[in-house]
């Protein structure tokens, strides 16, 4: 995104008309900052859970779940540590945002990540990634 433009690039499917409203809201919320974000547009149901069928049909509350910030204000951040990029990302996303949310990160090994995984699954949430 840059001043006056928003663009989506993906490999799974091409749905620019479906994604455009969400991208414009994201751009509006971030202002005119030059930024490249890595994330996923999702449609949320009335309980705040992802609904893939609604996304494909162009329905639901569109939301951008942000995983990472790769570029900001002319600075390539890809060589920065993940923890630094997560701090930068947390400064970009307003806590009151209804269209953006950073994907939370659980660090460590052992029981803590396992408890988080179980809690997410019991709440009906899907998706997990490891780095």
C-alpha positions in Angstrom: 0.0 0.0 0.0 1.1 3.5 -0.6 -0.5 6.9 -0.7 -3.6 6.6 -2.9 -3.3 2.9 -3.7 -3.9 -0.5 -2.3 -3.0 -3.8 -3.9 -3.5 -7.5 -3.1 -1.2 -10.2 -4.3 -1.9 -13.8 -3.5 -1.4 -17.3 -4.8 -4.6 -19.2 -3.7 -7.3 -17.3 -5.6 -7.9 -14.0 -7.3 -10.9 -12.2 -5.9 -10.0 -8.5 -6.3 -13.6 -7.3 -6.2 -14.2 -9.2 -3.0 -11.0 -8.0 -1.3 -11.1 -4.4 -2.5 -13.4 -3.1 0.3 -11.2 -4.6 3.0 -8.1 -3.3 1.4 -9.5 0.2 1.2 -10.4 0.1 4.9 -6.9 -1.1 5.8 -5.4 1.7 3.7 -7.6 4.2 5.3 -6.8 3.0 8.8 -3.0 3.0 8.2 -3.1 6.4 6.5 -0.7 7.2 3.7 2.3 5.2 5.0 4.3 3.2 2.5 3.9 -0.3 3.9 4.0 -3.9 2.8 2.1 -6.3 5.1 1.9 -10.0 5.1 -1.5 -11.3 6.2 -4.7 -12.8 5.2 -8.2 -11.3 4.5 -10.8 -13.3 6.3 -14.5 -13.1 6.7 -15.7 -13.3 10.3 -19.0 -14.7 11.4 -21.2 -13.1 14.2 -19.0 -14.9 16.8 -15.7 -13.5 15.4 -14.7 -16.8 13.9 -13.3 -17.2 10.3 -15.9 -18.3 7.7 -14.2 -19.3 4.5 -17.4 -19.9 2.6 -18.6 -16.3 3.4 -15.2 -14.9 2.2 -15.6 -16.8 -1.1 -19.1 -15.5 -1.5 -18.1 -12.0 -0.8 -20.2 -11.9 2.5 -19.3 -11.5 6.1 -17.3 -9.0 8.0 -14.1 -8.7 6.1 -11.0 -8.4 8.3 -7.2 -8.4 7.7 -5.2 -10.6 10.0 -1.7 -9.3 9.8 1.2 -11.7 10.2 4.2 -9.5 9.5 5.4 -6.1 8.3 8.0 -6.4 5.5 8.5 -2.8 4.4 7.7 0.5 6.1 8.4 4.1 5.0 11.2 3.1 2.5 12.8 0.6 4.9 13.1 -3.1 4.0 12.4 -4.9 7.2 12.9 -8.5 6.0 16.4 -8.8 7.5 15.2 -7.5 10.9 14.4 -10.0 13.6 10.9 -11.3 13.8 10.5 -9.9 17.3 11.5 -6.4 16.0 9.0 -6.7 13.2 6.3 -7.8 15.6 7.0 -4.7 17.8 6.8 -2.4 14.7 3.5 -4.1 13.6 2.0 -3.6 17.1 2.7 0.1 16.7 0.9 0.2 13.3 -2.3 -1.5 14.3 -4.7 0.4 16.5 -6.0 -1.6 19.5 -9.5 -0.4 18.6 -9.3 -1.5 14.9 -12.3 -3.3 13.5 -10.5 -4.2 10.2 -7.0 -5.1 11.3 -5.5 -7.3 13.9 -2.0 -8.7 14.4 -1.8 -12.4 14.6 -0.7 -13.2 18.1 2.5 -15.1 18.8 3.2 -17.6 21.5 6.9 -18.2 22.2 8.5 -21.1 23.9 8.3 -24.8 24.1 6.5 -27.2 26.3 3.1 -26.7 28.1 2.4 -23.0 27.3 2.1 -23.3 23.5 0.2 -26.6 23.9 -2.3 -24.9 26.3 -2.8 -22.1 23.8 -3.3 -24.5 21.0 -6.0 -26.4 23.0 -7.7 -23.2 24.0 -7.9 -22.0 20.4 -9.3 -25.3 19.2 -11.9 -25.5 22.0 -13.0 -21.9 21.0 -13.6 -23.1 17.4 -10.6 -21.3 16.0 -8.5 -22.8 13.3 -5.0 -22.3 11.9 -1.6 -22.3 13.5 1.8 -21.7 12.2 5.3 -22.4 13.5 8.6 -20.6 12.8 
